[in-house]
Amino acid sequence: MPEGHVIHRLTARLLADFGGYSLEVLSPQGRFADSAELLSGLQITGSSSWGKHIFIKFGEEPDELARWLHVHLGLYGKWRFYPLDVFGNPPAPKGEIRLRLVGREEVADLSGPTRCAVVSYDEVLDVLKRLGPDPLVNHPADRAEFIRLVRARKRAIGELVMDQSVVAGPGNIYRAECLFRVGISPFRKGSNISEKRLGLLWDDLRAGLLDGLETGFISTMLEEDLRAEDPEDVEAQRFYVYHRTGRPCLRCGSMVAEQLMQNRRLFWCPGCQR
Ligand SMILES: [Zn+2]
């Protein structure tokens, strides 16, 4: 599943490339045909993302009166972009395309989303109410809210970082890497972690996601830990613990460990994380 930075990049791209002119909206697969008709001919006039949710505003009315497209990719959803041909025609759809936006120079095809629906602004707000703060949005009170939400819970922090109602955006890679970078054991209960350490975790999640947002690529290794003489390949230098099971920790030499936590693979260093 893409993590929050990918969603923010997609949202920005949809507005930049498809916004500001009347769009043709189709559902080649047919499942979204009625809704596509509601949007076709309108302009995209805004976009916003929160965690893993994408909201695209259609029409020039105020927010409350506009139509909103709500998309959540889930585990299998994908946006794919294809250029129009030399005659300005879109390519034939490949596979089951729920939604197609036909732009001036390219098409955006959405397949396999968990959620793809035209909703009202009130429904957008309802979704946002269920989500925790997003480190990429980082409103002034969000850091304190994250600390409060975690400390109010007795569940393991490794679970809480993946719980979108506690913090929206991070997925499995940022969970493993940010907990490692701030030295918190994924098994420590939220209520047993100091405010100071949770503040550092928020800052680190934000830093990681921002870096991913900028580069479109997740690499969490800090400069000071890169070693040119490392015999491992470049891929192995992207992460500290993610997919490094059984290899020595780059900081302390302990063996990186792995187990399932809520059915997702969890990686951590028993030596560095307390
Ligand atoms: Zn270690």
Residues whose N, C-alpha, C, O or C-beta is under 5 A from the ligand:
A	BS01	ZN	C249 R251 C252 G253 S254 C269 G271 C272
